[in-house]
Amino acid sequence: PNTLFQISDALIKRVQVSQEQWVKGALEPKVSAEFDLTLDSEPLLQSIHQLDFIQMKCRVPVTVPPVPLLQLEKCCTRNNSVTLAWRMPPLSHNPVEGYILELDDGDGGQFREVYVGKETLCTIDGLHFNSTYNARVKAFNSSGVGPYSKTVILQTSDVAWFTFDPSSAHRDIVLSNDNQTATCNSYDDRVVLGTAAFSKGVHYWELHVDRYDNHPDPAFGIARINVVKDMMLGKDDKAWAMYVDNNRSWFMHCNSHTNRTEGGVSKGATVGVLLDLNKHNLTFYINGQQQGPPAFENVEGVFMPALSLNRNVQVTLHTGLEVP
C-alpha cells in the first residue's frame, strides 16, 4: 500500500505539472507586446467628401401681407385711361410676392381683376369716357392674400382727345402735326384709324379739309379695329362711313350706297362725325350742318374713328369738342 500511495502522489504531481505547462503555453502571447498599428482612413475620407451639408435656419412663421397704401398723389386719369400707384406700409416685414388690382365696370357693378403682378404702378386703357371707376388693391404671398386697400374713385374724361394712330395705319398713309394731320402717298384710298375706342357715351370730332385736288372721294366715319385698310372706308362690313366729293355725299356700309345728299366739300370745309352710343346711331355734318338723316342706326360694340383718303386730300383732326 505504501508503494501505491507513493506512485499515486507522483502521478498527481506529474499531471499538475503538465496542466500548468499547458495553461501557461496557451495563455502566453504569440507576438511581442510592442507592435505597429496602421489605420486605413481612405474609405472614411471618401465618404465624408460625398456628404451634402445644408445650413439650417430657424423658421419664422410667415403671415399674409398687410394692407397696401394707395398713393393718391400718383393716381390720375387721362382721356379714358386710369393710372394707379400703391406701396406697402413702412416697417412691414412680411414678404410680398405680388399684387392684385381690381376695378369695377364704371357703372357701380362688381369688381374684376385687371392686373396681377409685382409692379406697384399700373395703367388701364380702353375704359369708358365720362365714367366713374372704383379701384382697390391687395397683396399676396405663400401664406395667402392680404386685406384690400381703401377704395379710390377715378373719373374718366368727359370728352375724347385722340390722334390718328400710326401703328395701325396703312403704310401709304402719311401723318404729321403730331399725328393730327393725314394724307396719302397713293392714288388709291387708304384707311387710318384714331387712337381712341368708343363703346359707350356720346362723342363728336371734326376733320378740316386742308387740301382737296381733282375731286377725290374721302370717306369719314367709324370702324372696327380689324377693318380692311387698302380700300375705301365702308366697302367691307367693318366700317360705317360717309364718302363725299365736291357736290354730294353717300352713306356706305358693306359696299351698300344709300342716302345720296346734295352738298360736298372743298378746301377749307369741315366734316363732323357724331357717334351717339346711348341712342346707337351715327350722324354726319358738313360745315356745321347735318348732312342728310342719321346715317346708321343700331350701331353697337366697340368703334374707332376712321378715315380713308388718297394723295389728293389732306385733312387735320380736331378732338375734345362739345357735342353739337
For each residue, the residues with C-beta under 8 A, 3 or more apart:
1: 4 5
2: 5 6
3: 6 7
4: 1 7 8
5: 1 2 8 9
6: 2 3 9 10
7: 3 4 10 11
8: 4 5 11 12
9: 5 6 12 13
10: 6 7 13 14
11: 7 8 14 15
12: 8 9 15 16
13: 9 10 16 17
14: 10 11 17 18
15: 11 12 18 19
16: 12 13 19 20
17: 13 14 20 21
18: 14 15 21 22
19: 15 16 22 23
20: 16 17 23 24
21: 17 18 24 25
22: 18 19 25 26
23: 19 20 26 27
24: 20 21 27 28
25: 21 22 28
26: 22 23
27: 23 24
28: 24 25
29: 32 33
30:
31: 35
32: 29 35
33: 29
34:
35: 31 32
36:
37:
38:
39:
40: 43
41: 44 45
42: 45 46
43: 40 46 47
44: 41 47 48
45: 41 42 48 49
46: 42 43 49 50
47: 43 44 50 51
48: 44 45 51
49: 45 46
50: 46 47
51: 47 48
52:
53:
54:
55:
56:
57:
58:
59:
60:
61:
62: 94 95 141 142 143
63: 94 143
64: 94 139 140 141 143 144 145 146 147
65: 68 88 92 94 95 96 139 140 141 146
66: 88 89 92 94 139 146 147
67: 89 138 146 147 148 149
68: 65 86 87 88 89 99 137 138 139 146 149
69: 86 87 88 89 149
70: 75 84 85 86 137 149 150 152
71: 74 75 85 86 87
72: 75 152
73:
74: 71 83 84 85 121
75: 70 71 72 82 83 84 85 135 152 154
76: 82 83 154
77: 81 82 83 154 155 156 157
78: 81 83 157
79: 129 156 157 160 161 162 196
80: 125 126 127 128 129 156 157 160 196 197
81: 77 78 123 124 125 126 127 156
82: 75 76 77 103 123 124 127 133 135 154 156
83: 74 75 76 77 78 121 122 123 124
84: 70 74 75 101 121 122 123 124 135 137 152 154
85: 70 71 74 75 120 121 122
86: 68 69 70 71 99 120 137 149
87: 68 69 71 120
88: 65 66 68 69 92 96 139
89: 66 67 68 69 92
90:
91:
92: 65 66 88 89
93:
94: 62 63 64 65 66 141
95: 62 65 141 142
96: 65 88 99 139 140 141
97: 118 140 141 142
98: 116 117 118 139 140
99: 68 86 96 115 116 117 118 119 120 137 138 139 140
100: 113 115 116 137 138 139 140 145
101: 84 113 114 115 116 122 135 136 137
102: 111 112 113 114 135 136 137 138
103: 82 111 112 114 124 133 134 135
104: 107 108 109 110 111 112 133 134 135
105: 108 109 110 112
106: 109 127 128 131 132 133 156
107: 104 131
108: 104 105
109: 104 105 106
110: 104 105
111: 102 103 104 134 136
112: 102 103 104 105
113: 100 101 102 116
114: 101 102 103 122 124
115: 99 100 101 119 122 124
116: 98 99 100 101 113
117: 98 99
118: 97 98 99
119: 99 115 122
120: 85 86 87 99
121: 74 83 84 85
122: 83 84 85 101 114 115 119
123: 81 82 83 84
124: 81 82 83 84 103 114 115 127
125: 80 81
126: 80 81 197
127: 80 81 82 106 124 131 133 156
128: 80 106 131 156 199 200 201
129: 79 80 156 157 158 159 160 198 200 201 203
130: 156 157 158 159 201
131: 106 107 127 128 155 156 200 201
132: 106 153 154 155 156
133: 82 103 104 106 127 153 154 155 156
134: 103 104 111 151 152 153 154
135: 75 82 84 101 102 103 104 151 152 153 154
136: 101 102 111 148 149 150 151 152
137: 68 70 84 86 99 100 101 102 148 149
138: 67 68 99 100 102 145 146 147 148 149
139: 64 65 66 68 88 96 98 99 100 145 146
140: 64 65 96 97 98 99 100 144 145 146
141: 62 64 65 94 95 96 97 144 146
142: 62 95 97
143: 62 63 64
144: 64 140 141
145: 64 100 138 139 140
146: 64 65 66 67 68 138 139 140 141
147: 64 66 67 138
148: 67 136 137 138 151
149: 67 68 69 70 86 136 137 138
150: 70 136
151: 134 135 136 148
152: 70 72 75 84 134 135 136
153: 132 133 134 135
154: 75 76 77 82 84 132 133 134 135
155: 77 131 132 133
156: 77 79 80 81 82 106 127 128 129 130 131 132 133
157: 77 78 79 80 129 130 160 161
158: 129 130
159: 129 130 203 204 319 320 321 322
160: 79 80 129 157 196 198 203 205 319 320
161: 79 157 196 319 320
162: 79 194 195 196 205 305 317 319
163: 178 179 180 194 195 317 319
164: 169 173 175 179 180 182 192 193 194 195 307 317
165: 168 169 179 192 193 194 195 304
166: 169 173 175 179
167:
168: 165 192 193 225 229
169: 164 165 166 173 175 182 190 191 192 193 229
170: 173 190 191 192 229 230
171:
172: 184 185 186 188 190
173: 164 166 169 170 182 183 184 185 190 191 192
174: 182 183 184 185
175: 164 166 169 179 181 182 192
176: 179 181
177: 180 181 316
178: 163
179: 163 164 165 166 175 176 195
180: 163 164 177 316 317 318
181: 175 176 177 210 314 315 316 317
182: 164 169 173 174 175 192 307 309 314 315 316 317
183: 173 174 211 309 311 313 314 315
184: 172 173 174 189 190 309 310 311 313
185: 172 173 174 311
186: 172 190 310 311
187: 310 311 312
188: 172 230 231 310
189: 184 217 219 231 232 233 308 309 310
190: 169 170 172 173 184 186 229 230 308 309 310
191: 169 170 173 223 227 228 229 230 231 233 239 306 307 308
192: 164 165 168 169 170 173 175 182 229 306 307 308
193: 164 165 168 169 223 225 227 304 305 306
194: 162 163 164 165 205 304 305 306 317
195: 162 163 164 165 179
196: 79 80 160 161 162 203 304 305 319
197: 80 126 225 302 303 304
198: 129 160 201 203 222 275 277 302 303 304
199: 128 277 301 302 303
200: 128 129 131 277 278
201: 128 129 130 131 198 277 278
202: 274 275 276 277 278 323
203: 129 159 160 196 198 274 275 277 323
204: 159 272 273 274 275 321 322 323 324
205: 160 162 194 272 273 305 317 318 319 321
206: 270 271 272 273 285 317 318 321
207: 220 270 271 273 307 315 316 317 318
208: 268 269 270 315 316 318
209: 212 218 265 266 267 268 269 270 271 313 314 315
210: 181 267 314 315 316
211: 183 267 312 313 314
212: 209 215 216 246 265 266 267 269 312 313
213: 216 312 313
214: 312
215: 212 245 246
216: 212 213 245 309 310 312 313
217: 189 232 243 244 245
218: 209 243 244 265 307 308 309 310 313 315
219: 189 232 233 234 241 242 243 244 252 307 308 309
220: 207 233 241 242 243 244 271 273 284 306 307
221: 233 234 239 240 241 242 273 282 284 295 306 307
222: 198 239 240 241 273 275 282 299 303 304 305 306
223: 191 193 227 233 238 239 240 241 303 304 306
224: 227 238 239 301 302 303 304
225: 168 193 197 302 304
226: 238
227: 191 193 223 224 233 236 238 239 306
228: 191 231 235 236 238
229: 168 169 170 190 191 192
230: 170 188 190 191
231: 188 189 191 228 235 236 308
232: 189 217 219 235 241 243 252 308
233: 189 191 219 220 221 223 227 239 241 243 252 306 307 308
234: 219 221 239 240 241 243 251 252 253 254 255 308
235: 228 231 232 239 252 254 255
236: 227 228 231 239 254 255
237: 253 254
238: 223 224 226 227 228
239: 191 221 222 223 224 227 233 234 235 236 253 306
240: 221 222 223 234 251 253 282 295 296 299 303
241: 219 220 221 222 223 232 233 234 251 252 253 306 308
242: 219 220 221 249 250 251 252 271 284 291 295
243: 217 218 219 220 232 233 234 249 250 252 308
244: 217 218 219 220 248 249 250 264 265 271 286 291
245: 215 216 217 248 249 264 265
246: 212 215 264 265 266
247: 262 263 264
248: 244 245 260 261 262 263 264
249: 242 243 244 245 260 261 263 264 284 286 291 292
250: 242 243 244 257 258 259 260 261
251: 234 240 241 242 257 258 259 284 292 295 296
252: 219 232 233 234 235 241 242 243 255 256 257 258
253: 234 237 239 240 241 256 296
254: 234 235 236 237
255: 234 235 236 252
256: 252 253
257: 250 251 252 260
258: 250 251 252
259: 250 251 292 293 295
260: 248 249 250 257
261: 248 249 250 291 292
262: 247 248
263: 247 248 249 286 289 291
264: 244 245 246 247 248 249 286
265: 209 212 218 244 245 246 269 271 286
266: 209 212 246 269
267: 209 210 211 212
268: 208 209
269: 208 209 212 265 266 286 287
270: 206 207 208 209 285 286 287 288
271: 206 207 209 220 242 244 265 284 285 286 315
272: 204 205 206 284 285 286 288 324
273: 204 205 206 207 220 221 222 282 284 285 305
274: 202 203 204 282 283 284 285 323 324
275: 198 202 203 204 222 282 299 303
276: 202 279 280 281 282 283
277: 198 199 200 201 202 203 280 299 300 303
278: 200 201 202
279: 276
280: 276 277 297 298 299 300
281: 276 294 295 296 297 298 299
282: 221 222 240 273 274 275 276 294 295 296 299
283: 274 276 290 294 295
284: 220 221 242 249 251 271 272 273 274 290 291 292 295
285: 206 270 271 272 273 274 288 289 290 291 324
286: 244 249 263 264 265 269 270 271 272 289 291
287: 269 270
288: 270 272 285 324
289: 263 285 286
290: 283 284 285
291: 242 244 249 261 263 284 285 286
292: 249 251 259 261 284 295
293: 259
294: 281 282 283 297
295: 221 240 242 251 259 281 282 283 284 292
296: 240 251 253 281 282 299
297: 280 281 294
298: 280 281
299: 222 240 275 277 280 281 282 296 303
300: 277 280
301: 199 224
302: 197 198 199 224 225
303: 197 198 199 222 223 224 240 275 277 299
304: 165 193 194 196 197 198 222 223 224 225
305: 162 193 194 196 205 222 273 317
306: 191 192 193 194 220 221 222 223 227 233 239 241
307: 164 182 191 192 207 218 219 220 221 233 315
308: 189 190 191 192 218 219 231 232 233 234 241 243
309: 182 183 184 189 190 216 218 219 312 313 314 315
310: 184 186 187 188 189 190 216 218 313
311: 183 184 185 186 187
312: 187 211 212 213 214 216 309
313: 183 184 209 211 212 213 216 218 309 310
314: 181 182 183 209 210 211 309
315: 181 182 183 207 208 209 210 218 271 307 309
316: 177 180 181 182 207 208 210
317: 162 163 164 180 181 182 194 205 206 207 305
318: 180 205 206 207 208 321
319: 159 160 161 162 163 196 205
320: 159 160 161
321: 159 204 205 206 318
322: 159 204
323: 202 203 204 274
324: 204 272 274 285 288
